[in-house]
Amino acid sequence: MVALKEVEYLTDTRGRKKGVLLPLAAFDRIREEIEDLEDALALERAGKNATGFKKWGDFVKEARFDGK
């Protein structure tokens, strides 16, 4: 998880928070974490919806070219 210690809030004239100002490095870390989460979710969905895959051992046996 990204620690957001350097966050600055942008406020309106009444002091209500309307936006956030982040250092670029913090933004990049957040973006990378979001991308990692998206990849993990896509992998999970693919695993749930996958059909027709071979077992790893069967794949390895078929992929060998040395006749073993």
ZAMI-279997 format. One record per residue: x, y, z of N, C-alpha, C in turn; residue number from 1. Coordinates in steps of 0.1 Angstrom, whole numbers, plus 5000, padded with zeros to 4 digits. Atoms other than C-alpha are relative to their C-alpha. Example, Ala and Ser with C-alpha at 12.3 -4.5 7.8 and 13.67 -1.06 7.14 Angstrom:
BEGIN
<r n_X="5009" n_Y="4988" n_Z="5000" ca_X="5123" ca_Y="4955" ca_Z="5078" c_X="5009" c_Y="5012" c_Z="5000" k="1"/>
<r n_X="4991" n_Y="4989" n_Z="5000" ca_X="5137" ca_Y="4989" ca_Z="5071" c_X="4992" c_Y="5011" c_Z="5008" k="2"/>
This chain:
BEGIN
<r n_X="5008" n_Y="4988" n_Z="5000" ca_X="5000" ca_Y="5000" ca_Z="5000" c_X="5009" c_Y="5012" c_Z="5000" k="1"/>
<r n_X="4992" n_Y="4988" n_Z="5002" ca_X="5012" ca_Y="5035" ca_Z="4992" c_X="4997" c_Y="5009" c_Z="5012" k="2"/>
<r n_X="5003" n_Y="4991" n_Z="4989" ca_X="5016" ca_Y="5058" ca_Z="5022" c_X="4999" c_Y="5014" c_Z="4994" k="3"/>
<r n_X="5002" n_Y="4986" n_Z="5005" ca_X="5003" ca_Y="5093" ca_Z="5014" c_X="5002" c_Y="5010" c_Z="5010" k="4"/>
<r n_X="4996" n_Y="4991" n_Z="4990" ca_X="5022" ca_Y="5115" ca_Z="5037" c_X="5001" c_Y="5014" c_Z="4995" k="5"/>
<r n_X="4997" n_Y="4987" n_Z="5006" ca_X="5028" ca_Y="5143" ca_Z="5013" c_X="4988" c_Y="5006" c_Z="4992" k="6"/>
<r n_X="5012" n_Y="4996" n_Z="5007" ca_X="4992" ca_Y="5149" ca_Z="5002" c_X="4997" c_Y="5015" c_Z="5004" k="7"/>
<r n_X="5005" n_Y="4987" n_Z="4997" ca_X="4980" ca_Y="5185" ca_Z="4999" c_X="4985" c_Y="5000" c_Z="4994" k="8"/>
<r n_X="5014" n_Y="5000" n_Z="5004" ca_X="4942" ca_Y="5191" ca_Z="4997" c_X="4998" c_Y="5014" c_Z="4994" k="9"/>
<r n_X="5004" n_Y="4988" n_Z="5006" ca_X="4928" ca_Y="5218" ca_Z="4974" c_X="4986" c_Y="5003" c_Z="5006" k="10"/>
<r n_X="5013" n_Y="4997" n_Z="4994" ca_X="4898" ca_Y="5235" ca_Z="4991" c_X="4994" c_Y="5012" c_Z="4993" k="11"/>
<r n_X="5008" n_Y="4989" n_Z="5005" ca_X="4871" ca_Y="5259" ca_Z="4981" c_X="5001" c_Y="5012" c_Z="5010" k="12"/>
<r n_X="4999" n_Y="4988" n_Z="4991" ca_X="4865" ca_Y="5293" ca_Z="4997" c_X="4994" c_Y="4997" c_Z="5014" k="13"/>
<r n_X="5006" n_Y="5004" n_Z="4987" ca_X="4845" ca_Y="5275" ca_Z="5025" c_X="5009" c_Y="4990" c_Z="5007" k="14"/>
<r n_X="4991" n_Y="5009" n_Z="4993" ca_X="4874" ca_Y="5252" ca_Z="5033" c_X="4997" c_Y="4985" c_Z="4997" k="15"/>
<r n_X="5003" n_Y="5014" n_Z="5003" ca_X="4858" ca_Y="5221" ca_Z="5018" c_X="5010" c_Y="4994" c_Z="4990" k="16"/>
<r n_X="4991" n_Y="5007" n_Z="5009" ca_X="4881" ca_Y="5196" ca_Z="5001" c_X="4994" c_Y="4998" c_Z="4986" k="17"/>
<r n_X="5004" n_Y="5001" n_Z="5014" ca_X="4878" ca_Y="5197" ca_Z="4963" c_X="5009" c_Y="4992" c_Z="4992" k="18"/>
<r n_X="4990" n_Y="5007" n_Z="5008" ca_X="4910" ca_Y="5181" ca_Z="4951" c_X="5012" c_Y="4996" c_Z="5008" k="19"/>
<r n_X="4988" n_Y="5005" n_Z="4994" ca_X="4943" ca_Y="5165" ca_Z="4959" c_X="5012" c_Y="5003" c_Z="4992" k="20"/>
<r n_X="4987" n_Y="4998" n_Z="5007" ca_X="4978" ca_Y="5175" ca_Z="4950" c_X="5010" c_Y="4990" c_Z="5006" k="21"/>
<r n_X="4991" n_Y="5011" n_Z="4996" ca_X="5003" ca_Y="5146" ca_Z="4951" c_X="5014" c_Y="5003" c_Z="4993" k="22"/>
<r n_X="4988" n_Y="5000" n_Z="5007" ca_X="5040" ca_Y="5145" ca_Z="4944" c_X="5000" c_Y="4989" c_Z="4988" k="23"/>
<r n_X="5000" n_Y="5009" n_Z="5012" ca_X="5047" ca_Y="5128" ca_Z="4910" c_X="5004" c_Y="4986" c_Z="5004" k="24"/>
<r n_X="4995" n_Y="5013" n_Z="4996" ca_X="5065" ca_Y="5099" ca_Z="4927" c_X="4989" c_Y="4992" c_Z="5007" k="25"/>
<r n_X="5011" n_Y="5007" n_Z="4993" ca_X="5035" ca_Y="5091" ca_Z="4949" c_X="4989" c_Y="4996" c_Z="4990" k="26"/>
<r n_X="5010" n_Y="5003" n_Z="5010" ca_X="5011" ca_Y="5093" ca_Z="4919" c_X="5005" c_Y="4988" c_Z="4992" k="27"/>
<r n_X="4995" n_Y="5011" n_Z="5007" ca_X="5034" ca_Y="5069" ca_Z="4900" c_X="4998" c_Y="4987" c_Z="5007" k="28"/>
<r n_X="5001" n_Y="5012" n_Z="4992" ca_X="5034" ca_Y="5044" ca_Z="4929" c_X="4985" c_Y="4996" c_Z="5000" k="29"/>
<r n_X="5014" n_Y="5003" n_Z="5000" ca_X="4996" ca_Y="5046" ca_Z="4931" c_X="4995" c_Y="4994" c_Z="4987" k="30"/>
<r n_X="5004" n_Y="5005" n_Z="5014" ca_X="4992" ca_Y="5041" ca_Z="4893" c_X="5005" c_Y="4986" c_Z="4998" k="31"/>
<r n_X="4995" n_Y="5014" n_Z="5001" ca_X="5015" ca_Y="5010" ca_Z="4895" c_X="4992" c_Y="4990" c_Z="5008" k="32"/>
<r n_X="5008" n_Y="5009" n_Z="4992" ca_X="4995" ca_Y="4995" ca_Z="4923" c_X="4987" c_Y="4997" c_Z="4994" k="33"/>
<r n_X="5013" n_Y="5002" n_Z="5007" ca_X="4963" ca_Y="5001" ca_Z="4904" c_X="5002" c_Y="4990" c_Z="4989" k="34"/>
<r n_X="4997" n_Y="5009" n_Z="5012" ca_X="4978" ca_Y="4984" ca_Z="4873" c_X="5002" c_Y="4986" c_Z="5005" k="35"/>
<r n_X="4998" n_Y="5013" n_Z="4995" ca_X="4989" ca_Y="4955" ca_Z="4894" c_X="4987" c_Y="4993" c_Z="5005" k="36"/>
<r n_X="5013" n_Y="5005" n_Z="4996" ca_X="4955" ca_Y="4951" ca_Z="4909" c_X="4991" c_Y="4996" c_Z="4988" k="37"/>
<r n_X="5007" n_Y="5003" n_Z="5012" ca_X="4939" ca_Y="4953" ca_Z="4875" c_X="5005" c_Y="4987" c_Z="4993" k="38"/>
<r n_X="4994" n_Y="5012" n_Z="5005" ca_X="4963" ca_Y="4926" ca_Z="4863" c_X="4996" c_Y="4987" c_Z="5008" k="39"/>
<r n_X="5004" n_Y="5011" n_Z="4991" ca_X="4955" ca_Y="4904" ca_Z="4893" c_X="4985" c_Y="4996" c_Z="4998" k="40"/>
<r n_X="5015" n_Y="5002" n_Z="5002" ca_X="4917" ca_Y="4908" ca_Z="4887" c_X="4998" c_Y="4993" c_Z="4986" k="41"/>
<r n_X="5001" n_Y="5006" n_Z="5013" ca_X="4921" ca_Y="4900" ca_Z="4850" c_X="5004" c_Y="4985" c_Z="5000" k="42"/>
<r n_X="4995" n_Y="5014" n_Z="4999" ca_X="4941" ca_Y="4868" ca_Z="4858" c_X="4990" c_Y="4992" c_Z="5007" k="43"/>
<r n_X="5010" n_Y="5007" n_Z="4992" ca_X="4915" ca_Y="4858" ca_Z="4884" c_X="4988" c_Y="4997" c_Z="4991" k="44"/>
<r n_X="5011" n_Y="5002" n_Z="5009" ca_X="4887" ca_Y="4863" ca_Z="4858" c_X="5003" c_Y="4990" c_Z="4990" k="45"/>
<r n_X="4996" n_Y="5009" n_Z="5010" ca_X="4906" ca_Y="4844" ca_Z="4832" c_X="5000" c_Y="4986" c_Z="5005" k="46"/>
<r n_X="5000" n_Y="5013" n_Z="4994" ca_X="4911" ca_Y="4815" ca_Z="4855" c_X="4986" c_Y="4994" c_Z="5003" k="47"/>
<r n_X="5014" n_Y="5005" n_Z="4997" ca_X="4874" ca_Y="4813" ca_Z="4864" c_X="4993" c_Y="4997" c_Z="4987" k="48"/>
<r n_X="5007" n_Y="5002" n_Z="5013" ca_X="4863" ca_Y="4815" ca_Z="4827" c_X="5007" c_Y="4991" c_Z="4991" k="49"/>
<r n_X="4991" n_Y="5007" n_Z="5009" ca_X="4891" ca_Y="4794" ca_Z="4812" c_X="4994" c_Y="4986" c_Z="4997" k="50"/>
<r n_X="5004" n_Y="5014" n_Z="5004" ca_X="4882" ca_Y="4762" ca_Z="4793" c_X="5010" c_Y="4995" c_Z="4990" k="51"/>
<r n_X="4991" n_Y="5006" n_Z="5010" ca_X="4903" ca_Y="4738" ca_Z="4773" c_X="5015" c_Y="5000" c_Z="5003" k="52"/>
<r n_X="4986" n_Y="4999" n_Z="4997" ca_X="4936" ca_Y="4742" ca_Z="4791" c_X="5005" c_Y="4986" c_Z="5004" k="53"/>
<r n_X="4994" n_Y="5013" n_Z="4997" ca_X="4960" ca_Y="4713" ca_Z="4795" c_X="5006" c_Y="5000" c_Z="5014" k="54"/>
<r n_X="4993" n_Y="5001" n_Z="4987" ca_X="4975" ca_Y="4701" ca_Z="4828" c_X="5015" c_Y="5003" c_Z="4996" k="55"/>
<r n_X="4986" n_Y="4996" n_Z="5002" ca_X="5011" ca_Y="4714" ca_Z="4832" c_X="5008" c_Y="4988" c_Z="4996" k="56"/>
<r n_X="4992" n_Y="5012" n_Z="5003" ca_X="5025" ca_Y="4679" ca_Z="4832" c_X="4998" c_Y="4995" c_Z="4986" k="57"/>
<r n_X="5003" n_Y="5004" n_Z="5014" ca_X="5007" ca_Y="4670" ca_Z="4799" c_X="5007" c_Y="5010" c_Z="4990" k="58"/>
<r n_X="4994" n_Y="4990" n_Z="5008" ca_X="5020" ca_Y="4702" ca_Z="4784" c_X="5015" c_Y="4998" c_Z="4998" k="59"/>
<r n_X="4986" n_Y="5002" n_Z="5000" ca_X="5056" ca_Y="4695" ca_Z="4794" c_X="5003" c_Y="4988" c_Z="4992" k="60"/>
<r n_X="4998" n_Y="5013" n_Z="5008" ca_X="5054" ca_Y="4659" ca_Z="4780" c_X="4999" c_Y="5003" c_Z="4985" k="61"/>
<r n_X="5002" n_Y="4997" n_Z="5014" ca_X="5041" ca_Y="4672" ca_Z="4747" c_X="5010" c_Y="5010" c_Z="4994" k="62"/>
<r n_X="4991" n_Y="4989" n_Z="5004" ca_X="5066" ca_Y="4701" ca_Z="4745" c_X="5014" c_Y="4994" c_Z="4998" k="63"/>
<r n_X="4986" n_Y="5006" n_Z="5001" ca_X="5097" ca_Y="4678" ca_Z="4748" c_X="5003" c_Y="4996" c_Z="4986" k="64"/>
<r n_X="4996" n_Y="5003" n_Z="5013" ca_X="5115" ca_Y="4674" ca_Z="4716" c_X="5011" c_Y="4989" c_Z="4999" k="65"/>
<r n_X="4989" n_Y="5010" n_Z="4999" ca_X="5141" ca_Y="4649" ca_Z="4728" c_X="4995" c_Y="4985" c_Z="5000" k="66"/>
<r n_X="5006" n_Y="5014" n_Z="5001" ca_X="5117" ca_Y="4619" ca_Z="4726" c_X="4998" c_Y="4994" c_Z="5014" k="67"/>
<r n_X="5001" n_Y="5006" n_Z="4987" ca_X="5116" ca_Y="4614" ca_Z="4764" c_X="4985" c_Y="5000" c_Z="5004" k="68"/>
